[in-house]
Amino acid sequence: MFSTGAASAQDAMTKAISLFQKRDYQAASQSFRALADSKQGATAHYYLGLCYIQLGHQSHAKVIFERLIQIWPNSAEAKLASNYLSGVGAGEVVSASSTSSEKAADPERDKASSVLAAKILENLSKRRKSITKAEWEKLPLKTRIPLERANGHLWVRAKINGRYCRVIFDTGAEVCTLSIVDFPDLVSPEQLAQGRLIGVQRVYGRIGGRMVETEVSIQDITRKIETCFISEPNCSVIGQNFFKEYSYQVDDYYLRLTKAPFEGDAPAVAASSAVSALAKHDRNDKFSMPFEKLGDNMLVEIVVNGHPIKACFDTGCAAEGLVIHPSMSSSLGLTFHPRGRGQAERVEVGHMTKMSMPVDYANGLSHPLIGPKVFDRGYTVDQQAKRIRFDY
């Protein structure tokens, strides 16, 4: 569905807005929820709140608007959300179940939202930094990285600003993220203070982080990349901005990386034999499944109790089953257990079918998460063919 780079975000937001304008609020809400953790998060939150109002979920809309105001307090979306909350307080909002659904429509509000979305789409390409052809050519063609499986994660040894650190290889992380609690001496307090302040989406919600340019080396790959430093322990990961230019194979012992063709304006170079062989593999092979890109994250189609949904393929997720936002429960045929773990009767991931799969809950998710324990086997991620192929 999505292409890579700025166009993917543009397409996703455009399609979501189109669904909203067609009054397909159920489908639109799913699309905006998928964008809630993107760089268009403020606009996605605002539209998601509007969808909930139209669907008659006033309490959900209130939570979304309050979160929007808290995370992006100076945004135009926050001002609109605040105005809307004032309307809710005055009893001006009509439930979607009302026979006078026209009263819930607000042309000025929708016009303002469209203007906001247009600005987001116009400036999106300026926000995302892409690798240049010269930088791409300096990357090694192949490398093999020893890995350790522990506590549901894939661990690798990285050298960061000259210091060796044990960190998680995390396909669900857009950028490398390091804990200043675990590694307090990687950057100076002055560097940290000068770093760009950003919001970081965690499974339980959003926290603050500082972006600092950092030298990261794993085996023979060395890159100077923006790295997010946060004050939460036990969450240091190697994210997509370090390895997204590579296709990779994961087994019990190694992470084998092969450089994918350059995706910029320059002509693509020939892929290595390993990648080419996989790219030409029969796409109907039941042991492989396609993925789509949302930003730098990989989304795969899974089926939960007969309900298809896109999930984030996340090697940093240590759960034994699915991790979902509580609001997804009803649409997936699940019973929400606010004080404990739920269970899905049947989950299909590619050719694999899992029965009685555990379901955990996290409030900060825009998509369900599936981690290595779900499939429990080696696999290859082909960045060129946009497919994941599991070992037999």
Sequence and secondary structure as in RCSB ss.txt:
>XXXX:A:sequence
MFSTGAASAQDAMTKAISLFQKRDYQAASQSFRALADSKQGATAHYYLGLCYIQLGHQSHAKVIFERLIQIWPNS
AEAKLASNYLSGVGAGEVVSASSTSSEKAADPERDKASSVLAAKILENLSKRRKSITKAEWEKLPLKTRIPLERA
NGHLWVRAKINGRYCRVIFDTGAEVCTLSIVDFPDLVSPEQLAQGRLIGVQRVYGRIGGRMVETEVSIQDITRKI
ETCFISEPNCSVIGQNFFKEYSYQVDDYYLRLTKAPFEGDAPAVAASSAVSALAKHDRNDKFSMPFEKLGDNMLV
EIVVNGHPIKACFDTGCAAEGLVIHPSMSSSLGLTFHPRGRGQAERVEVGHMTKMSMPVDYANGLSHPLIGPKVF
DRGYTVDQQAKRIRFDY
>XXXX:A:secstr
   STHHHHHHHHHHHHHHHHTT HHHHHHHHHHTTTSTTHHHHHHHHHHHHHHTT HHHHHHHHHHHHHHSTTS
HHHHHHHHHHHHHHTT    TTSS GGGG  HHHHHHHHHHHHHHHHHHHHHS    HHHHHHS SEEEEE EEE
TTEEEEEEEETTEEEEEEE TT SS EEETTT TTSS HHHHHHSEEEEEEETTEEEEEEEEEEEEEETTEEEEE
EEEEES SS  EE HHHHTTEEEEE SSEEEEEE    SSS      HHHHHHHTS TT TTEEE EEETTEEEE
EEEETTEEEEEEE TT   SSEEE GGGTGGGT    TTS EEEEEEEETTEEEEEEEEEE TT SS EE HHHH
 S EEEETTTTEEEE  
